Amino acid sequence: MLAIVSAMQEEISLVVESLAHATTRELGRRTFHEGAFHGVEAVAVFSRWGKVAAAATVTQLVSSFPISRLVLSGVAGGVRHGLSIGDVVIGTGLLQHDLDPSPIFPRYEVPLLGKSVIEPDPQIRDRLMRAAREFVREDLHSLVAPSELAWFRIRSPQVAGGVIASGDKFFASAREVEELRSRLPHVACVEMEGAAVAQVCEEYGVPFGVVRTISDSADESSAHDFPRFIREVARHYSLGILERFVRER
């Protein structure tokens, strides 16, 4: 069974609408939607926001459903120079930028796992990369209103692999982004759930992948850009990439 986890309610709602023969289960204050997603047995759920909430959601998910693989989708703030709103980052590794168990363990290292960066399943990662590239090339301009693409200056989005940093913080300051770059120069984007989901999957042995659409520049414009981007753009990215992901056999 494929688990589809989204960090945005607007995104998961479109996935749920696409489920055939859908049923729902309430567990741990989460609503899990089961059904066939383009012929693939799936369960979809809203992760909720932040590392603890997302970890609780995925722990409930893998404990209650026969999950064989998991995909986390959502949005992120761009950190790497050259990334723009509308670009897509496929996670090549996930880390917690606010984790510091030193001096007992090295900074960023997950205690008892012996690693700071958790890598996704390479097959899922590569399939997400292909699906995202096909989506931006073939589907984007027919699914998102031209006025919205123009508003966010989205023309020919790039799809790139990169390390995704998670933490319980919404970045809305250029100064804070520069400080993060100085500490973690290899990070592509920031969000609030991915590394927690990755840790749960690592500990339960569930293959996973993460796809994030750049919604803002993690600076002072973030709060202004974010709601409109989620409502008018991001949910179409999420659904379109997931559809292409499952259709690849």
C-alpha beads as a LAMMPS data file, in Angstrom:
LAMMPS data file: protein, C-alpha beads

249 atoms
248 bonds

1 atom types
1 bond types

-500.0 500.0 xlo xhi
-500.0 500.0 ylo yhi
-500.0 500.0 zlo zhi

Masses

1 110.0

Atoms # bond

1 1 1 0.000 0.000 0.000
2 1 1 1.238 3.477 -0.908
3 1 1 1.067 6.105 1.825
4 1 1 0.514 9.650 0.589
5 1 1 1.291 12.211 3.282
6 1 1 0.882 15.912 2.676
7 1 1 1.893 18.814 4.878
8 1 1 -0.972 20.946 3.523
9 1 1 -4.706 20.343 3.844
10 1 1 -5.331 21.982 0.475
11 1 1 -3.001 19.487 -1.181
12 1 1 -4.378 16.373 0.479
13 1 1 -7.954 17.400 -0.362
14 1 1 -7.274 17.030 -4.099
15 1 1 -5.683 13.637 -3.549
16 1 1 -8.681 12.500 -1.511
17 1 1 -11.043 13.639 -4.267
18 1 1 -9.093 11.407 -6.658
19 1 1 -9.452 8.259 -4.546
20 1 1 -11.827 5.619 -5.885
21 1 1 -13.941 3.635 -3.401
22 1 1 -12.700 5.855 -0.587
23 1 1 -13.287 5.087 3.081
24 1 1 -12.077 6.974 6.150
25 1 1 -10.744 6.016 9.578
26 1 1 -10.213 8.326 12.535
27 1 1 -7.100 7.450 14.538
28 1 1 -5.198 9.695 16.924
29 1 1 -7.232 12.746 15.839
30 1 1 -6.110 12.152 12.248
31 1 1 -8.357 11.247 9.328
32 1 1 -6.914 8.524 7.119
33 1 1 -8.440 8.126 3.660
34 1 1 -8.142 4.707 2.005
35 1 1 -8.921 3.972 -1.630
36 1 1 -7.501 3.403 -5.086
37 1 1 -5.324 6.237 -6.388
38 1 1 -5.221 5.734 -10.151
39 1 1 -5.363 1.997 -9.667
40 1 1 -2.878 1.851 -6.781
41 1 1 -4.037 0.894 -3.285
42 1 1 -3.313 3.941 -1.139
43 1 1 -3.944 5.739 2.115
44 1 1 -3.745 9.537 2.273
45 1 1 -3.404 11.753 5.330
46 1 1 -2.626 15.339 6.322
47 1 1 0.579 15.255 8.368
48 1 1 -0.255 18.329 10.443
49 1 1 2.452 20.937 10.966
50 1 1 5.739 20.594 12.777
51 1 1 8.064 17.717 13.531
52 1 1 6.236 16.203 16.496
53 1 1 2.828 16.285 14.810
54 1 1 4.185 14.808 11.575
55 1 1 6.062 12.066 13.426
56 1 1 2.916 11.175 15.368
57 1 1 0.899 11.017 12.153
58 1 1 3.353 8.742 10.366
59 1 1 3.868 6.511 13.403
60 1 1 0.096 5.985 13.540
61 1 1 0.066 5.429 9.786
62 1 1 2.726 2.735 9.656
63 1 1 1.334 1.044 12.777
64 1 1 -2.238 0.829 11.462
65 1 1 -1.893 0.219 7.713
66 1 1 0.143 -2.262 5.609
67 1 1 2.415 0.431 4.183
68 1 1 5.041 -0.658 1.656
69 1 1 6.242 2.843 0.644
70 1 1 5.545 6.463 1.550
71 1 1 5.661 9.780 -0.283
72 1 1 5.615 13.097 1.560
73 1 1 4.634 16.168 -0.454
74 1 1 4.337 19.810 0.459
75 1 1 5.943 23.197 0.062
76 1 1 9.210 24.676 1.286
77 1 1 11.163 27.886 1.523
78 1 1 14.035 28.168 -0.906
79 1 1 17.527 28.397 0.614
80 1 1 19.904 27.394 -2.188
81 1 1 20.833 30.280 -4.458
82 1 1 19.124 29.892 -7.823
83 1 1 15.904 28.315 -6.559
84 1 1 12.755 30.277 -7.339
85 1 1 9.088 30.070 -6.488
86 1 1 7.553 27.204 -8.465
87 1 1 10.723 25.126 -8.609
88 1 1 10.606 21.589 -7.211
89 1 1 13.095 19.945 -4.854
90 1 1 13.259 16.171 -4.576
91 1 1 14.883 15.216 -1.294
92 1 1 18.254 13.474 -1.526
93 1 1 18.606 13.681 2.242
94 1 1 16.667 15.012 5.237
95 1 1 18.112 16.619 8.362
96 1 1 16.885 18.594 11.367
97 1 1 18.432 22.058 11.308
98 1 1 17.345 22.755 14.891
99 1 1 18.689 19.530 16.428
100 1 1 21.715 19.993 18.685
101 1 1 22.462 17.143 21.113
102 1 1 26.097 18.253 21.565
103 1 1 28.384 17.621 23.330
104 1 1 26.932 14.126 23.863
105 1 1 26.442 13.663 20.110
106 1 1 27.569 15.815 17.166
107 1 1 25.315 18.687 16.221
108 1 1 22.452 17.574 13.905
109 1 1 23.094 13.871 14.556
110 1 1 19.965 11.925 15.502
111 1 1 20.805 10.269 18.824
112 1 1 21.190 6.483 18.559
113 1 1 20.820 6.491 14.773
114 1 1 24.392 7.605 14.222
115 1 1 23.556 9.908 11.326
116 1 1 22.437 13.477 10.740
117 1 1 21.158 13.049 7.175
118 1 1 18.569 10.355 6.432
119 1 1 18.471 9.362 2.783
120 1 1 15.258 8.412 0.959
121 1 1 14.775 5.251 -1.045
122 1 1 16.727 5.781 -4.298
123 1 1 14.053 4.230 -6.539
124 1 1 11.305 6.409 -5.060
125 1 1 13.584 9.446 -5.263
126 1 1 14.352 8.847 -8.931
127 1 1 10.704 8.177 -9.809
128 1 1 9.679 11.404 -8.097
129 1 1 12.342 13.241 -10.065
130 1 1 11.004 11.908 -13.356
131 1 1 7.394 12.569 -12.353
132 1 1 8.148 16.157 -11.346
133 1 1 10.026 16.882 -14.555
134 1 1 7.195 15.485 -16.642
135 1 1 4.665 17.505 -14.669
136 1 1 6.378 20.882 -15.086
137 1 1 7.055 20.181 -18.752
138 1 1 3.683 18.767 -19.807
139 1 1 0.982 19.548 -17.220
140 1 1 1.758 22.693 -15.266
141 1 1 0.594 25.309 -17.748
142 1 1 -2.742 23.578 -18.319
143 1 1 -3.521 23.029 -14.624
144 1 1 -2.499 26.330 -13.061
145 1 1 -4.150 29.541 -14.212
146 1 1 -1.874 31.715 -16.386
147 1 1 -2.660 34.681 -14.134
148 1 1 -1.281 32.806 -11.120
149 1 1 1.835 31.687 -12.993
150 1 1 2.392 35.301 -14.012
151 1 1 1.784 36.584 -10.475
152 1 1 4.484 34.277 -9.076
153 1 1 6.718 34.711 -12.151
154 1 1 6.708 30.988 -12.850
155 1 1 7.858 30.329 -16.397
156 1 1 10.060 27.249 -16.763
157 1 1 10.449 25.743 -13.302
158 1 1 13.457 23.611 -12.540
159 1 1 13.397 20.261 -10.747
160 1 1 16.434 19.602 -8.603
161 1 1 17.646 17.158 -6.006
162 1 1 18.876 18.446 -2.692
163 1 1 19.085 18.127 1.061
164 1 1 15.915 19.303 2.802
165 1 1 16.232 20.780 6.291
166 1 1 13.350 20.524 8.764
167 1 1 12.689 22.368 11.994
168 1 1 9.937 23.841 14.094
169 1 1 10.332 27.270 12.571
170 1 1 8.773 29.190 9.687
171 1 1 11.573 31.203 8.090
172 1 1 10.559 34.765 7.254
173 1 1 13.825 36.670 7.438
174 1 1 16.677 37.004 4.949
175 1 1 19.074 37.330 7.883
176 1 1 17.932 33.986 9.307
177 1 1 18.302 32.319 5.917
178 1 1 21.867 33.596 5.606
179 1 1 22.643 32.251 9.071
180 1 1 21.282 28.848 8.045
181 1 1 23.352 28.897 4.847
182 1 1 26.470 29.608 6.886
183 1 1 25.805 26.562 9.084
184 1 1 24.466 24.213 6.429
185 1 1 25.677 25.358 2.991
186 1 1 24.501 22.168 1.278
187 1 1 20.806 22.643 2.164
188 1 1 18.402 23.346 -0.704
189 1 1 15.222 24.287 1.170
190 1 1 13.545 24.404 4.571
191 1 1 10.249 23.089 5.901
192 1 1 8.798 21.693 9.133
193 1 1 8.071 17.972 8.705
194 1 1 10.311 16.041 6.319
195 1 1 13.173 14.986 8.584
196 1 1 10.739 13.805 11.267
197 1 1 8.868 11.701 8.715
198 1 1 12.196 10.384 7.438
199 1 1 13.266 9.344 10.927
200 1 1 10.051 7.405 11.547
201 1 1 10.373 5.676 8.166
202 1 1 14.017 4.852 8.881
203 1 1 13.185 3.294 12.223
204 1 1 10.215 1.321 10.869
205 1 1 11.973 0.241 7.686
206 1 1 9.528 1.969 5.326
207 1 1 10.940 3.159 1.960
208 1 1 10.095 6.837 1.460
209 1 1 10.549 9.857 -0.746
210 1 1 9.982 13.601 -0.276
211 1 1 8.942 16.183 -2.861
212 1 1 8.686 19.884 -2.027
213 1 1 7.550 22.794 -4.175
214 1 1 9.263 26.100 -3.470
215 1 1 6.538 28.444 -2.227
216 1 1 8.636 31.366 -1.025
217 1 1 12.163 32.604 -0.474
218 1 1 12.038 32.099 3.312
219 1 1 12.490 35.855 3.731
220 1 1 10.282 38.812 4.637
221 1 1 7.948 38.150 1.679
222 1 1 7.173 34.608 2.828
223 1 1 4.023 35.291 4.837
224 1 1 2.550 37.298 1.966
225 1 1 3.335 34.727 -0.733
226 1 1 2.490 31.596 1.201
227 1 1 -1.348 31.445 1.483
228 1 1 -2.042 32.371 -2.123
229 1 1 0.591 29.986 -3.441
230 1 1 -0.874 27.068 -1.475
231 1 1 -4.406 27.825 -2.611
232 1 1 -3.798 28.534 -6.283
233 1 1 -0.606 26.675 -7.217
234 1 1 0.878 24.151 -4.793
235 1 1 -2.065 21.771 -4.588
236 1 1 -1.956 21.283 -8.361
237 1 1 1.772 20.541 -8.223
238 1 1 1.265 17.934 -5.523
239 1 1 -1.562 16.100 -7.243
240 1 1 0.034 16.247 -10.688
241 1 1 3.401 14.914 -9.533
242 1 1 1.783 12.128 -7.506
243 1 1 -0.387 11.108 -10.449
244 1 1 2.641 10.783 -12.693
245 1 1 4.523 8.959 -9.933
246 1 1 1.930 6.194 -9.584
247 1 1 1.348 5.846 -13.319
248 1 1 4.974 4.829 -13.880
249 1 1 5.076 1.056 -13.701

Bonds

1 1 1 2
2 1 2 3
3 1 3 4
4 1 4 5
5 1 5 6
6 1 6 7
7 1 7 8
8 1 8 9
9 1 9 10
10 1 10 11
11 1 11 12
12 1 12 13
13 1 13 14
14 1 14 15
15 1 15 16
16 1 16 17
17 1 17 18
18 1 18 19
19 1 19 20
20 1 20 21
21 1 21 22
22 1 22 23
23 1 23 24
24 1 24 25
25 1 25 26
26 1 26 27
27 1 27 28
28 1 28 29
29 1 29 30
30 1 30 31
31 1 31 32
32 1 32 33
33 1 33 34
34 1 34 35
35 1 35 36
36 1 36 37
37 1 37 38
38 1 38 39
39 1 39 40
40 1 40 41
41 1 41 42
42 1 42 43
43 1 43 44
44 1 44 45
45 1 45 46
46 1 46 47
47 1 47 48
48 1 48 49
49 1 49 50
50 1 50 51
51 1 51 52
52 1 52 53
53 1 53 54
54 1 54 55
55 1 55 56
56 1 56 57
57 1 57 58
58 1 58 59
59 1 59 60
60 1 60 61
61 1 61 62
62 1 62 63
63 1 63 64
64 1 64 65
65 1 65 66
66 1 66 67
67 1 67 68
68 1 68 69
69 1 69 70
70 1 70 71
71 1 71 72
72 1 72 73
73 1 73 74
74 1 74 75
75 1 75 76
76 1 76 77
77 1 77 78
78 1 78 79
79 1 79 80
80 1 80 81
81 1 81 82
82 1 82 83
83 1 83 84
84 1 84 85
85 1 85 86
86 1 86 87
87 1 87 88
88 1 88 89
89 1 89 90
90 1 90 91
91 1 91 92
92 1 92 93
93 1 93 94
94 1 94 95
95 1 95 96
96 1 96 97
97 1 97 98
98 1 98 99
99 1 99 100
100 1 100 101
101 1 101 102
102 1 102 103
103 1 103 104
104 1 104 105
105 1 105 106
106 1 106 107
107 1 107 108
108 1 108 109
109 1 109 110
110 1 110 111
111 1 111 112
112 1 112 113
113 1 113 114
114 1 114 115
115 1 115 116
116 1 116 117
117 1 117 118
118 1 118 119
119 1 119 120
120 1 120 121
121 1 121 122
122 1 122 123
123 1 123 124
124 1 124 125
125 1 125 126
126 1 126 127
127 1 127 128
128 1 128 129
129 1 129 130
130 1 130 131
131 1 131 132
132 1 132 133
133 1 133 134
134 1 134 135
135 1 135 136
136 1 136 137
137 1 137 138
138 1 138 139
139 1 139 140
140 1 140 141
141 1 141 142
142 1 142 143
143 1 143 144
144 1 144 145
145 1 145 146
146 1 146 147
147 1 147 148
148 1 148 149
149 1 149 150
150 1 150 151
151 1 151 152
152 1 152 153
153 1 153 154
154 1 154 155
155 1 155 156
156 1 156 157
157 1 157 158
158 1 158 159
159 1 159 160
160 1 160 161
161 1 161 162
162 1 162 163
163 1 163 164
164 1 164 165
165 1 165 166
166 1 166 167
167 1 167 168
168 1 168 169
169 1 169 170
170 1 170 171
171 1 171 172
172 1 172 173
173 1 173 174
174 1 174 175
175 1 175 176
176 1 176 177
177 1 177 178
178 1 178 179
179 1 179 180
180 1 180 181
181 1 181 182
182 1 182 183
183 1 183 184
184 1 184 185
185 1 185 186
186 1 186 187
187 1 187 188
188 1 188 189
189 1 189 190
190 1 190 191
191 1 191 192
192 1 192 193
193 1 193 194
194 1 194 195
195 1 195 196
196 1 196 197
197 1 197 198
198 1 198 199
199 1 199 200
200 1 200 201
201 1 201 202
202 1 202 203
203 1 203 204
204 1 204 205
205 1 205 206
206 1 206 207
207 1 207 208
208 1 208 209
209 1 209 210
210 1 210 211
211 1 211 212
212 1 212 213
213 1 213 214
214 1 214 215
215 1 215 216
216 1 216 217
217 1 217 218
218 1 218 219
219 1 219 220
220 1 220 221
221 1 221 222
222 1 222 223
223 1 223 224
224 1 224 225
225 1 225 226
226 1 226 227
227 1 227 228
228 1 228 229
229 1 229 230
230 1 230 231
231 1 231 232
232 1 232 233
233 1 233 234
234 1 234 235
235 1 235 236
236 1 236 237
237 1 237 238
238 1 238 239
239 1 239 240
240 1 240 241
241 1 241 242
242 1 242 243
243 1 243 244
244 1 244 245
245 1 245 246
246 1 246 247
247 1 247 248
248 1 248 249
